[in-house]
Amino acid sequence: MKLNRKNFLKVAGFATAGMMVKPSQAGTNSPFSKNHVQKFNMHGYSAPKLDKVRVGFIGVGSRGSGTVVRLSSIEGVEIKALCDLIPDRVDSVIKLLKNEFPAQKPMSYSGSPDLWKEVCEREDIDLIYIATPWQLHAPIAIYAMEHGKHVYTELPVGVTLEECWQVVETSENTRRHCFMGCGSAHDGMAAVILNMVRQGFFGEIIHGEGHYIHDRVSDNKLRWERDKSNNNWFGYRPWRLQENVNRNGNLYPAHGLGPVSQMMDINYGDKMEYLVSISSNDFTMGHKMKEMAEIDDYYKPYVGLNLRGNINTTIIRTHKGRTIMLQHDISSPRPGHRFDLISGNKGIYRARPDRIATSEEWLPEEEFNSLKEKYTPEITKKFNEKRNQAGGSHGSRGYERVTASDWRLIDCLRNGLPLEMDVYDAALWSAITPLSEWSVARQGETVKIPDFTCGAWRTNKRGMDINIQQGGTTNLI
């Protein structure tokens, strides 16, 4: 399709259309309520064990190709299919696998927009991984689960509230897992802080902060110059740029929200009640489009469009009276931030640099390091042990890129254990985006947050087995 202004606006308005509310709902702060009865509680559900986890990849650009390497580095994973609209991407990953993981011999699917359905329909695949543009995440996830597959999707799981509900309903109906990869408390300092929270170091949790702050605008060479040798791809991402047109809200909340939600036991002990959201004007993206249009005609259709404000701030209040602050800013020259703060009535943690306080003064570095060592959880120790074991063997060094979250997902599937981030987490964390857009459009009006667990949060057992009481048997290779 030629990118003229009329067609571009049609495409760019796709996601916004999904958050529109009926006229009768315009005066209420519950425009996204839904009469849903939980058919089966996927939280705590143990699917049958999979000795081998056979994976089909849909989308193998930069994010997808990296995940192929990471999952190939985990014991018991067999890559069965690689699918992408662009043939060169599939060919590149096939070549990479031949060099690093010659035992992996996936079939390739490319050149047609509907080939992903064939991958989902295959009988010899257990898990579908999705790394496509956002608007395809929910349709692929739903189709995959309907065809008997578990799902591992990049965030978000859906771009509208209706899509989030459809994914939940499909997971419950099919009893197939839907795991959304994002920032979690599996890795790094977040795992240590989660352990400290659970052992009561910070007391009763009051407040948390998580952000997606990442300068994707300043560097023209890295972000905006198109690579002619790679289908005119550019670092900011063509599909991401379209997502920033005619949308104004917190477009990427889950990386910062995930760890905070786990520390507050959201969906298993507490739930989000409502939010308010406010965005600044755009002070950089419009200027950048004018600047780039003078260099490259590709950017001319973007000049003068309504682009997302620089920074969005969203405040959430939970049922237990806690608060969460989320910020989104990928177009200002700021150092990156994700999980940033957790505060209780006995202490506080803040990131970058990592520090802890139990009064108005930060603890000395020596004392902080001692606490970090003391509270490093078993999941971190076990994962590091597996990496050290892999490092002592010969062959690929792909294990160095595996995250604890990747490893634990495969480990849970192979051991028939409940996933530590389930479909309700995926739906809730994704729903913050359309909810924030609704609030921003109404000058920060309060909006109720749907309960995707339908009340089961009151009795759901705590997720995230950071002490590895079960499983932990899967190796890295």
FENUR-V526724 format. One record per residue. N is the residue number from 1. RES is the residue in one letter. D_FIRST is the distance of its C-alpha to the first C-alpha in Angstrom with 1 decimal. Layout:
n=N res=RES d_first=D_FIRST
n=N res=RES d_first=D_FIRST
This chain:
n=1 res=M d_first=0.0
n=2 res=K d_first=3.8
n=3 res=L d_first=6.3
n=4 res=N d_first=8.7
n=5 res=R d_first=11.6
n=6 res=K d_first=11.2
n=7 res=N d_first=7.9
n=8 res=F d_first=9.4
n=9 res=L d_first=12.6
n=10 res=K d_first=11.6
n=11 res=V d_first=10.5
n=12 res=A d_first=13.5
n=13 res=G d_first=15.8
n=14 res=F d_first=15.3
n=15 res=A d_first=18.4
n=16 res=T d_first=20.4
n=17 res=A d_first=20.4
n=18 res=G d_first=22.1
n=19 res=M d_first=25.1
n=20 res=M d_first=26.0
n=21 res=V d_first=29.5
n=22 res=K d_first=31.2
n=23 res=P d_first=33.3
n=24 res=S d_first=36.5
n=25 res=Q d_first=35.7
n=26 res=A d_first=35.0
n=27 res=G d_first=38.6
n=28 res=T d_first=39.1
n=29 res=N d_first=38.5
n=30 res=S d_first=37.7
n=31 res=P d_first=34.4
n=32 res=F d_first=33.3
n=33 res=S d_first=36.4
n=34 res=K d_first=36.2
n=35 res=N d_first=38.9
n=36 res=H d_first=38.5
n=37 res=V d_first=41.5
n=38 res=Q d_first=41.3
n=39 res=K d_first=41.6
n=40 res=F d_first=42.3
n=41 res=N d_first=42.7
n=42 res=M d_first=40.5
n=43 res=H d_first=42.2
n=44 res=G d_first=44.9
n=45 res=Y d_first=43.7
n=46 res=S d_first=44.6
n=47 res=A d_first=42.5
n=48 res=P d_first=44.2
n=49 res=K d_first=44.7
n=50 res=L d_first=42.4
n=51 res=D d_first=44.3
n=52 res=K d_first=41.1
n=53 res=V d_first=37.8
n=54 res=R d_first=35.2
n=55 res=V d_first=31.7
n=56 res=G d_first=28.2
n=57 res=F d_first=25.6
n=58 res=I d_first=22.0
n=59 res=G d_first=20.3
n=60 res=V d_first=22.2
n=61 res=G d_first=20.9
n=62 res=S d_first=23.6
n=63 res=R d_first=24.9
n=64 res=G d_first=24.7
n=65 res=S d_first=26.3
n=66 res=G d_first=29.1
n=67 res=T d_first=29.8
n=68 res=V d_first=30.1
n=69 res=V d_first=32.9
n=70 res=R d_first=34.5
n=71 res=L d_first=34.8
n=72 res=S d_first=35.9
n=73 res=S d_first=38.7
n=74 res=I d_first=40.1
n=75 res=E d_first=42.6
n=76 res=G d_first=41.7
n=77 res=V d_first=37.9
n=78 res=E d_first=36.3
n=79 res=I d_first=32.7
n=80 res=K d_first=31.6
n=81 res=A d_first=27.8
n=82 res=L d_first=25.0
n=83 res=C d_first=21.4
n=84 res=D d_first=18.2
n=85 res=L d_first=14.7
n=86 res=I d_first=15.6
n=87 res=P d_first=18.7
n=88 res=D d_first=20.3
n=89 res=R d_first=20.9
n=90 res=V d_first=22.7
n=91 res=D d_first=24.6
n=92 res=S d_first=25.7
n=93 res=V d_first=27.1
n=94 res=I d_first=28.8
n=95 res=K d_first=30.5
n=96 res=L d_first=31.6
n=97 res=L d_first=33.1
n=98 res=K d_first=35.0
n=99 res=N d_first=36.5
n=100 res=E d_first=37.3
n=101 res=F d_first=37.5
n=102 res=P d_first=38.2
n=103 res=A d_first=39.3
n=104 res=Q d_first=35.8
n=105 res=K d_first=34.0
n=106 res=P d_first=30.8
n=107 res=M d_first=28.6
n=108 res=S d_first=25.0
n=109 res=Y d_first=21.9
n=110 res=S d_first=18.5
n=111 res=G d_first=15.4
n=112 res=S d_first=14.5
n=113 res=P d_first=13.3
n=114 res=D d_first=16.5
n=115 res=L d_first=19.1
n=116 res=W d_first=20.4
n=117 res=K d_first=22.1
n=118 res=E d_first=24.1
n=119 res=V d_first=25.4
n=120 res=C d_first=26.5
n=121 res=E d_first=28.3
n=122 res=R d_first=30.4
n=123 res=E d_first=34.1
n=124 res=D d_first=34.9
n=125 res=I d_first=33.0
n=126 res=D d_first=34.5
n=127 res=L d_first=32.1
n=128 res=I d_first=28.3
n=129 res=Y d_first=27.1
n=130 res=I d_first=23.8
n=131 res=A d_first=22.0
n=132 res=T d_first=18.4
n=133 res=P d_first=16.5
n=134 res=W d_first=18.8
n=135 res=Q d_first=17.2
n=136 res=L d_first=17.7
n=137 res=H d_first=21.3
n=138 res=A d_first=23.0
n=139 res=P d_first=21.4
n=140 res=I d_first=22.2
n=141 res=A d_first=25.6
n=142 res=I d_first=26.5
n=143 res=Y d_first=25.6
n=144 res=A d_first=27.4
n=145 res=M d_first=30.5
n=146 res=E d_first=30.6
n=147 res=H d_first=30.8
n=148 res=G d_first=33.7
n=149 res=K d_first=32.2
n=150 res=H d_first=33.0
n=151 res=V d_first=30.2
n=152 res=Y d_first=29.9
n=153 res=T d_first=26.9
n=154 res=E d_first=26.0
n=155 res=L d_first=26.2
n=156 res=P d_first=25.4
n=157 res=V d_first=26.1
n=158 res=G d_first=24.2
n=159 res=V d_first=22.5
n=160 res=T d_first=24.4
n=161 res=L d_first=28.1
n=162 res=E d_first=27.4
n=163 res=E d_first=25.5
n=164 res=C d_first=28.5
n=165 res=W d_first=30.9
n=166 res=Q d_first=29.1
n=167 res=V d_first=29.3
n=168 res=V d_first=33.0
n=169 res=E d_first=33.8
n=170 res=T d_first=32.2
n=171 res=S d_first=34.1
n=172 res=E d_first=37.3
n=173 res=N d_first=36.8
n=174 res=T d_first=36.1
n=175 res=R d_first=38.3
n=176 res=R d_first=35.7
n=177 res=H d_first=35.4
n=178 res=C d_first=32.4
n=179 res=F d_first=32.9
n=180 res=M d_first=30.7
n=181 res=G d_first=31.1
n=182 res=C d_first=31.9
n=183 res=G d_first=34.8
n=184 res=S d_first=38.0
n=185 res=A d_first=41.7
n=186 res=H d_first=41.9
n=187 res=D d_first=41.7
n=188 res=G d_first=43.7
n=189 res=M d_first=45.6
n=190 res=A d_first=43.9
n=191 res=A d_first=45.8
n=192 res=V d_first=49.0
n=193 res=I d_first=48.6
n=194 res=L d_first=47.7
n=195 res=N d_first=51.0
n=196 res=M d_first=52.9
n=197 res=V d_first=51.5
n=198 res=R d_first=52.6
n=199 res=Q d_first=56.0
n=200 res=G d_first=56.5
n=201 res=F d_first=56.7
n=202 res=F d_first=54.8
n=203 res=G d_first=56.5
n=204 res=E d_first=54.7
n=205 res=I d_first=51.1
n=206 res=I d_first=50.3
n=207 res=H d_first=47.0
n=208 res=G d_first=44.1
n=209 res=E d_first=41.3
n=210 res=G d_first=38.0
n=211 res=H d_first=35.2
n=212 res=Y d_first=31.9
n=213 res=I d_first=32.6
n=214 res=H d_first=30.8
n=215 res=D d_first=30.1
n=216 res=R d_first=26.4
n=217 res=V d_first=26.2
n=218 res=S d_first=29.2
n=219 res=D d_first=28.7
n=220 res=N d_first=26.1
n=221 res=K d_first=26.6
n=222 res=L d_first=26.3
n=223 res=R d_first=23.6
n=224 res=W d_first=21.4
n=225 res=E d_first=21.7
n=226 res=R d_first=18.8
n=227 res=D d_first=20.1
n=228 res=K d_first=18.9
n=229 res=S d_first=20.9
n=230 res=N d_first=19.0
n=231 res=N d_first=15.2
n=232 res=N d_first=15.5
n=233 res=W d_first=16.7
n=234 res=F d_first=18.8
n=235 res=G d_first=21.7
n=236 res=Y d_first=20.8
n=237 res=R d_first=17.8
n=238 res=P d_first=14.1
n=239 res=W d_first=14.2
n=240 res=R d_first=17.7
n=241 res=L d_first=16.9
n=242 res=Q d_first=14.5
n=243 res=E d_first=17.5
n=244 res=N d_first=19.7
n=245 res=V d_first=18.1
n=246 res=N d_first=19.9
n=247 res=R d_first=22.0
n=248 res=N d_first=25.6
n=249 res=G d_first=27.9
n=250 res=N d_first=28.9
n=251 res=L d_first=25.7
n=252 res=Y d_first=27.3
n=253 res=P d_first=30.9
n=254 res=A d_first=31.9
n=255 res=H d_first=33.0
n=256 res=G d_first=35.7
n=257 res=L d_first=36.4
n=258 res=G d_first=37.0
n=259 res=P d_first=40.3
n=260 res=V d_first=41.6
n=261 res=S d_first=41.0
n=262 res=Q d_first=42.8
n=263 res=M d_first=45.6
n=264 res=M d_first=46.0
n=265 res=D d_first=45.8
n=266 res=I d_first=42.9
n=267 res=N d_first=42.4
n=268 res=Y d_first=45.9
n=269 res=G d_first=48.5
n=270 res=D d_first=46.5
n=271 res=K d_first=43.3
n=272 res=M d_first=41.2
n=273 res=E d_first=42.2
n=274 res=Y d_first=40.1
n=275 res=L d_first=38.2
n=276 res=V d_first=37.7
n=277 res=S d_first=34.9
n=278 res=I d_first=34.6
n=279 res=S d_first=32.1
n=280 res=S d_first=32.8
n=281 res=N d_first=30.8
n=282 res=D d_first=28.2
n=283 res=F d_first=30.3
n=284 res=T d_first=28.1
n=285 res=M d_first=24.4
n=286 res=G d_first=24.0
n=287 res=H d_first=26.2
n=288 res=K d_first=24.3
n=289 res=M d_first=21.0
n=290 res=K d_first=23.0
n=291 res=E d_first=24.7
n=292 res=M d_first=21.7
n=293 res=A d_first=19.8
n=294 res=E d_first=22.9
n=295 res=I d_first=22.5
n=296 res=D d_first=18.7
n=297 res=D d_first=16.2
n=298 res=Y d_first=13.6
n=299 res=Y d_first=15.7
n=300 res=K d_first=16.1
n=301 res=P d_first=13.7
n=302 res=Y d_first=16.0
n=303 res=V d_first=19.2
n=304 res=G d_first=21.1
n=305 res=L d_first=19.3
n=306 res=N d_first=21.6
n=307 res=L d_first=22.0
n=308 res=R d_first=24.2
n=309 res=G d_first=27.9
n=310 res=N d_first=29.5
n=311 res=I d_first=31.8
n=312 res=N d_first=32.0
n=313 res=T d_first=35.4
n=314 res=T d_first=35.9
n=315 res=I d_first=39.3
n=316 res=I d_first=40.1
n=317 res=R d_first=43.5
n=318 res=T d_first=44.6
n=319 res=H d_first=47.1
n=320 res=K d_first=49.8
n=321 res=G d_first=49.3
n=322 res=R d_first=47.6
n=323 res=T d_first=44.8
n=324 res=I d_first=41.7
n=325 res=M d_first=39.9
n=326 res=L d_first=36.3
n=327 res=Q d_first=34.5
n=328 res=H d_first=31.0
n=329 res=D d_first=30.4
n=330 res=I d_first=28.0
n=331 res=S d_first=27.9
n=332 res=S d_first=31.6
n=333 res=P d_first=33.8
n=334 res=R d_first=35.7
n=335 res=P d_first=37.0
n=336 res=G d_first=35.4
n=337 res=H d_first=36.8
n=338 res=R d_first=36.2
n=339 res=F d_first=39.3
n=340 res=D d_first=41.7
n=341 res=L d_first=44.8
n=342 res=I d_first=46.9
n=343 res=S d_first=50.0
n=344 res=G d_first=53.0
n=345 res=N d_first=56.4
n=346 res=K d_first=57.9
n=347 res=G d_first=55.5
n=348 res=I d_first=52.1
n=349 res=Y d_first=49.6
n=350 res=R d_first=47.2
n=351 res=A d_first=44.8
n=352 res=R d_first=44.2
n=353 res=P d_first=47.0
n=354 res=D d_first=48.1
n=355 res=R d_first=51.2
n=356 res=I d_first=53.3
n=357 res=A d_first=55.9
n=358 res=T d_first=58.5
n=359 res=S d_first=59.8
n=360 res=E d_first=58.8
n=361 res=E d_first=58.9
n=362 res=W d_first=56.6
n=363 res=L d_first=58.3
n=364 res=P d_first=59.4
n=365 res=E d_first=57.2
n=366 res=E d_first=59.8
n=367 res=E d_first=60.0
n=368 res=F d_first=56.2
n=369 res=N d_first=56.0
n=370 res=S d_first=58.8
n=371 res=L d_first=56.9
n=372 res=K d_first=53.8
n=373 res=E d_first=55.8
n=374 res=K d_first=57.6
n=375 res=Y d_first=54.6
n=376 res=T d_first=52.3
n=377 res=P d_first=51.4
n=378 res=E d_first=52.0
n=379 res=I d_first=48.3
n=380 res=T d_first=48.0
n=381 res=K d_first=51.1
n=382 res=K d_first=50.1
n=383 res=F d_first=46.7
n=384 res=N d_first=48.3
n=385 res=E d_first=50.8
n=386 res=K d_first=48.2
n=387 res=R d_first=46.5
n=388 res=N d_first=49.9
n=389 res=Q d_first=50.6
n=390 res=A d_first=47.4
n=391 res=G d_first=48.2
n=392 res=G d_first=51.5
n=393 res=S d_first=49.9
n=394 res=H d_first=48.4
n=395 res=G d_first=44.8
n=396 res=S d_first=41.4
n=397 res=R d_first=41.5
n=398 res=G d_first=38.4
n=399 res=Y d_first=40.7
n=400 res=E d_first=40.8
n=401 res=R d_first=37.3
n=402 res=V d_first=37.8
n=403 res=T d_first=38.1
n=404 res=A d_first=40.8
n=405 res=S d_first=38.2
n=406 res=D d_first=36.6
n=407 res=W d_first=40.1
n=408 res=R d_first=41.4
n=409 res=L d_first=38.4
n=410 res=I d_first=39.2
n=411 res=D d_first=42.9
n=412 res=C d_first=42.7
n=413 res=L d_first=40.8
n=414 res=R d_first=43.3
n=415 res=N d_first=46.3
n=416 res=G d_first=45.1
n=417 res=L d_first=45.3
n=418 res=P d_first=43.4
n=419 res=L d_first=40.4
n=420 res=E d_first=41.2
n=421 res=M d_first=37.9
n=422 res=D d_first=37.0
n=423 res=V d_first=34.4
n=424 res=Y d_first=36.2
n=425 res=D d_first=35.8
n=426 res=A d_first=32.1
n=427 res=A d_first=31.5
n=428 res=L d_first=33.8
n=429 res=W d_first=32.6
n=430 res=S d_first=28.9
n=431 res=A d_first=30.0
n=432 res=I d_first=31.3
n=433 res=T d_first=27.8
n=434 res=P d_first=27.1
n=435 res=L d_first=30.9
n=436 res=S d_first=30.9
n=437 res=E d_first=28.0
n=438 res=W d_first=30.1
n=439 res=S d_first=33.2
n=440 res=V d_first=31.7
n=441 res=A d_first=30.3
n=442 res=R d_first=33.9
n=443 res=Q d_first=35.7
n=444 res=G d_first=36.7
n=445 res=E d_first=37.9
n=446 res=T d_first=39.2
n=447 res=V d_first=37.1
n=448 res=K d_first=38.6
n=449 res=I d_first=37.1
n=450 res=P d_first=36.9
n=451 res=D d_first=39.2
n=452 res=F d_first=37.2
n=453 res=T d_first=40.5
n=454 res=C d_first=42.0
n=455 res=G d_first=45.3
n=456 res=A d_first=45.6
n=457 res=W d_first=45.4
n=458 res=R d_first=49.1
n=459 res=T d_first=50.3
n=460 res=N d_first=47.6
n=461 res=K d_first=49.2
n=462 res=R d_first=48.1
n=463 res=G d_first=45.2
n=464 res=M d_first=44.9
n=465 res=D d_first=47.9
n=466 res=I d_first=48.4
n=467 res=N d_first=51.9
n=468 res=I d_first=50.5
n=469 res=Q d_first=53.0
n=470 res=Q d_first=51.0
n=471 res=G d_first=49.1
n=472 res=G d_first=48.5
n=473 res=T d_first=49.2
n=474 res=T d_first=46.0
n=475 res=N d_first=46.2
n=476 res=L d_first=43.9
n=477 res=I d_first=43.8
